[in-house]
Amino acid sequence: MFLLILLVLSSPDWTQQHLTYPVDYCKLAAVCIHDNRMVCATTEDGCSRRTFIDQCDMYEYNCDFGARYRKYTGVQTATCKGKQDFRCN
């Protein structure tokens, strides 16, 4: 019984946290399930926006090109001079 308790208490050390910072978009893309719900995404500075088929495609793009797009929340910055995607409003 003592060994079982010791085993249970030591098991958290064996686990690996998958969603720690920095976000690994390649791992997210590998496990993501496509739902075909269009996503408007923005860069971290908010100056560039793109439309993706779904969130999984955004993860794949971030993985392939080293980008850091995230789902657009609707807050615009006034200092941006980048070209905006016409489908992202």
MISE-661976 format. One record per atom (N, C-alpha, C, CB): x, y, z. Coordinates in Angstrom, 2 decimals. Glycine has a CB too. Layout:
# MISE-661976
     east    north       up
        X        Y        Z
...
# end
This chain:
# MISE-661976
     east    north       up
     0.82    -1.19     0.00
     0.00     0.00     0.00
     0.87     1.26     0.00
    -0.93    -0.01     1.20
     1.93     1.23     0.78
     2.84     2.36     0.84
     3.47     2.63    -0.52
     3.92     2.12     1.89
     3.84     1.57    -1.23
     4.44     1.74    -2.56
     3.45     2.34    -3.55
     4.95     0.38    -3.09
     2.20     1.98    -3.44
     1.18     2.54    -4.32
     1.02     4.04    -4.07
    -0.17     1.82    -4.11
     1.00     4.45    -2.83
     0.89     5.87    -2.50
     2.12     6.62    -2.99
     0.73     6.07    -0.98
     3.28     6.04    -2.82
     4.52     6.66    -3.29
     4.51     6.79    -4.81
     5.73     5.84    -2.83
     4.02     5.78    -5.50
     3.93     5.82    -6.96
     2.99     6.92    -7.43
     3.46     4.46    -7.50
     1.85     7.05    -6.80
     0.87     8.07    -7.18
     1.42     9.47    -6.91
    -0.44     7.87    -6.42
     2.09     9.66    -5.81
     2.62    10.98    -5.48
     3.79    11.38    -6.37
     3.05    11.00    -4.05
     4.51    10.42    -6.91
     5.66    10.75    -7.76
     5.28    10.84    -9.24
     6.75     9.72    -7.58
     4.08    10.46    -9.61
     3.70    10.44   -11.03
     3.62    11.82   -11.68
     2.38     9.77   -11.17
     3.27    12.92   -10.98
     3.26    14.23   -11.66
     4.61    14.62   -12.24
     2.80    15.30   -10.71
     5.70    14.12   -11.67
     7.02    14.42   -12.21
     7.24    13.76   -13.57
     8.10    13.97   -11.25
     6.49    12.72   -13.88
     6.66    12.00   -15.14
     5.85    12.60   -16.27
     6.29    10.55   -14.95
     4.91    13.45   -15.97
     4.04    14.01   -17.01
     4.72    15.19   -17.69
     2.69    14.43   -16.43
     4.29    15.44   -18.92
     4.83    16.56   -19.68
     3.70    17.52   -19.98
     5.52    16.08   -20.99
     3.90    18.79   -19.70
     2.90    19.80   -20.00
     3.04    20.20   -21.46
     3.06    21.03   -19.07
     1.96    20.10   -22.23
     2.02    20.36   -23.67
     1.70    21.80   -24.03
     1.07    19.44   -24.38
     0.96    22.50   -23.23
     0.54    23.85   -23.59
     1.22    24.89   -22.71
    -0.98    23.98   -23.47
     2.52    24.83   -22.65
     3.27    25.82   -21.90
     3.81    26.86   -22.86
     4.42    25.15   -21.10
     4.17    28.03   -22.32
     4.70    29.10   -23.15
     6.18    28.83   -23.41
     4.51    30.48   -22.48
     6.72    29.05   -24.57
     6.03    29.54   -25.76
     5.21    28.43   -26.42
     7.05    30.10   -26.76
     4.13    28.83   -27.05
     3.21    27.89   -27.68
     3.90    27.20   -28.84
     1.93    28.61   -28.15
     3.80    25.86   -28.90
     4.37    25.09   -30.00
     3.25    24.84   -31.02
     5.00    23.74   -29.49
     3.21    25.68   -32.06
     2.14    25.58   -33.04
     2.20    24.28   -33.84
     2.19    26.76   -33.99
     3.37    23.68   -33.97
     3.49    22.41   -34.69
     2.77    21.29   -33.94
     4.97    22.04   -34.90
     2.88    21.28   -32.61
     2.16    20.27   -31.83
     0.66    20.52   -31.88
     2.65    20.26   -30.37
     0.26    21.79   -31.80
    -1.16    22.11   -31.89
    -1.73    21.72   -33.24
    -1.39    23.61   -31.65
    -0.98    21.95   -34.32
    -1.44    21.59   -35.66
    -1.56    20.08   -35.81
    -0.49    22.15   -36.72
    -0.68    19.34   -35.17
    -0.69    17.88   -35.30
    -1.92    17.25   -34.64
     0.57    17.30   -34.68
    -2.43    17.84   -33.57
    -3.56    17.25   -32.86
    -4.88    17.95   -33.14
    -3.29    17.27   -31.37
    -4.86    19.03   -33.90
    -6.06    19.81   -34.16
    -7.00    19.08   -35.11
    -5.68    21.19   -34.73
    -8.30    19.24   -34.90
    -9.32    18.64   -35.77
    -9.97    19.76   -36.57
   -10.40    17.85   -34.93
    -9.89    19.67   -37.90
   -10.43    20.71   -38.78
   -11.95    20.76   -38.68
   -10.00    20.47   -40.24
   -12.49    21.98   -38.52
   -13.94    22.15   -38.44
   -14.48    23.09   -39.52
   -14.32    22.66   -37.08
   -13.60    23.63   -40.37
   -13.97    24.51   -41.49
   -14.74    25.76   -41.05
   -14.80    23.74   -42.48
   -14.47    26.24   -39.85
   -15.06    27.51   -39.39
   -14.02    28.60   -39.58
   -15.52    27.43   -37.88
   -14.30    29.51   -40.50
   -13.34    30.54   -40.88
   -12.89    31.36   -39.67
   -13.95    31.46   -41.94
   -11.59    31.64   -39.64
   -10.98    32.37   -38.54
   -10.24    33.57   -39.09
   -10.02    31.46   -37.72
   -10.50    34.73   -38.51
    -9.71    35.91   -38.79
    -8.64    35.97   -37.72
   -10.60    37.22   -38.81
    -7.38    36.08   -38.15
    -6.27    36.06   -37.21
    -5.41    37.30   -37.39
    -5.41    34.79   -37.40
    -4.73    37.67   -36.33
    -3.88    38.85   -36.33
    -2.52    38.51   -35.74
    -4.54    40.00   -35.54
    -1.52    39.31   -36.10
    -0.20    39.14   -35.49
    -0.24    39.72   -34.08
     0.90    39.83   -36.35
     0.82    39.47   -33.32
     0.85    39.93   -31.93
     0.77    41.45   -31.82
     2.11    39.43   -31.24
     1.34    42.17   -32.79
     1.28    43.63   -32.74
    -0.03    44.17   -33.30
     2.45    44.23   -33.51
    -0.86    43.32   -33.89
    -2.15    43.72   -34.41
    -2.11    44.42   -35.75
    -2.81    44.59   -33.45
    -0.96    44.49   -36.39
    -0.82    45.25   -37.63
    -1.08    44.44   -38.89
     0.55    45.83   -37.71
    -1.12    43.14   -38.80
    -1.36    42.31   -39.98
    -2.44    41.29   -39.65
    -0.06    41.61   -40.45
    -3.43    41.19   -40.54
    -4.50    40.22   -40.34
    -4.63    39.32   -41.56
    -5.84    40.92   -40.06
    -5.04    38.08   -41.33
    -5.26    37.10   -42.40
    -6.51    36.29   -42.08
    -4.03    36.17   -42.57
    -7.11    35.75   -43.13
    -8.23    34.84   -42.97
    -7.74    33.42   -43.22
    -9.39    35.21   -43.93
    -8.10    32.51   -42.34
    -7.75    31.10   -42.48
    -9.02    30.28   -42.56
    -6.86    30.63   -41.28
    -8.93    29.11   -43.20
   -10.10    28.23   -43.34
   -10.64    27.85   -41.96
    -9.73    26.95   -44.14
    -9.75    27.52   -41.05
   -10.13    27.24   -39.67
    -8.91    27.43   -38.77
   -10.71    25.80   -39.52
    -9.09    27.24   -37.50
    -8.01    27.49   -36.55
    -6.85    26.52   -36.76
    -8.53    27.37   -35.12
    -7.14    25.31   -37.22
    -6.07    24.34   -37.49
    -5.15    24.84   -38.60
    -6.66    22.98   -37.87
    -5.73    25.45   -39.64
    -4.90    26.01   -40.71
    -4.04    27.16   -40.20
    -5.78    26.49   -41.87
    -4.56    27.93   -39.25
    -3.76    29.00   -38.65
    -2.56    28.39   -37.91
    -4.62    29.85   -37.69
    -2.79    27.31   -37.16
    -1.68    26.64   -36.46
    -0.65    26.11   -37.46
    -2.22    25.49   -35.59
    -1.13    25.50   -38.55
    -0.22    24.96   -39.56
     0.60    26.07   -40.21
    -1.00    24.19   -40.63
    -0.02    27.20   -40.50
     0.69    28.33   -41.09
     1.77    28.84   -40.12
    -0.29    29.47   -41.44
     1.39    28.97   -38.85
     2.35    29.41   -37.84
     3.52    28.45   -37.73
     1.67    29.57   -36.48
     3.24    27.16   -37.82
     4.30    26.15   -37.73
     5.21    26.22   -38.95
     3.69    24.75   -37.61
     4.62    26.26   -40.14
     5.40    26.21   -41.38
     6.24    27.46   -41.62
     4.48    26.01   -42.55
     5.71    28.62   -41.26
     6.38    29.88   -41.59
     6.95    30.62   -40.37
     5.42    30.78   -42.30
     6.85    30.01   -39.20
     7.38    30.65   -38.00
     6.64    31.92   -37.61
     8.82    30.98   -38.20
     5.38    32.03   -38.02
     4.57    33.21   -37.70
     3.95    33.05   -36.31
     3.46    33.42   -38.77
     3.32    34.09   -35.82
     2.68    34.06   -34.50
     1.27    34.64   -34.60
     3.52    34.86   -33.46
     0.50    34.21   -35.61
    -0.89    34.66   -35.72
    -1.71    34.05   -34.60
    -1.49    34.28   -37.09
    -2.70    34.82   -34.13
    -3.64    34.32   -33.14
    -5.03    34.81   -33.54
    -3.27    34.81   -31.69
    -6.04    34.21   -32.97
    -7.42    34.54   -33.32
    -7.69    36.02   -33.03
    -8.41    33.65   -32.54
    -8.30    36.70   -33.99
    -8.57    38.14   -33.90
    -9.68    38.40   -32.89
    -8.96    38.71   -35.29
    -9.45    39.33   -31.98
   -10.43    39.62   -30.92
   -11.28    40.85   -31.21
    -9.72    39.80   -29.62
   -10.96    41.60   -32.26
   -11.75    42.76   -32.61
   -11.18    44.08   -32.15
   -13.10    42.62   -32.06
   -10.04    44.07   -31.48
    -9.40    45.30   -31.01
    -8.36    45.73   -32.03
    -8.75    45.11   -29.60
    -8.55    46.91   -32.64
    -7.62    47.40   -33.65
    -6.66    48.40   -33.04
    -8.37    48.02   -34.82
    -5.45    48.43   -33.60
    -4.48    49.43   -33.17
    -4.40    50.51   -34.23
    -3.08    48.80   -32.91
    -4.26    51.76   -33.81
    -4.26    52.89   -34.74
    -2.90    53.10   -35.40
    -4.68    54.14   -34.02
    -1.85    52.47   -34.91
    -0.50    52.71   -35.42
    -0.11    51.78   -36.56
     0.50    52.58   -34.31
    -1.02    50.94   -37.02
    -0.69    49.95   -38.05
    -0.68    50.55   -39.44
    -1.67    48.79   -38.00
     0.31    50.15   -40.23
     0.38    50.58   -41.62
     0.37    49.38   -42.56
     1.62    51.42   -41.85
     0.22    48.16   -42.01
     0.25    46.95   -42.82
    -1.03    46.76   -43.60
     0.49    45.75   -41.95
    -0.95    45.95   -44.66
    -2.11    45.65   -45.49
    -3.03    44.68   -44.75
    -1.68    45.06   -46.86
    -4.31    44.99   -44.70
    -5.27    44.15   -44.02
    -5.95    43.21   -45.01
    -6.32    45.01   -43.29
    -6.29    42.02   -44.56
    -7.05    41.07   -45.36
    -8.48    41.60   -45.48
    -7.02    39.62   -44.73
    -9.03    41.66   -46.70
   -10.34    42.28   -46.89
   -11.46    41.51   -46.22
   -10.63    42.40   -48.37
   -11.27    40.24   -45.90
   -12.32    39.46   -45.25
   -12.30    39.61   -43.73
   -12.19    38.01   -45.61
   -11.24    40.19   -43.18
   -11.17    40.43   -41.74
   -11.65    41.84   -41.45
    -9.72    40.23   -41.20
   -12.77    41.95   -40.81
   -13.33    43.28   -40.50
   -13.26    43.56   -39.02
   -14.76    43.39   -40.97
# end
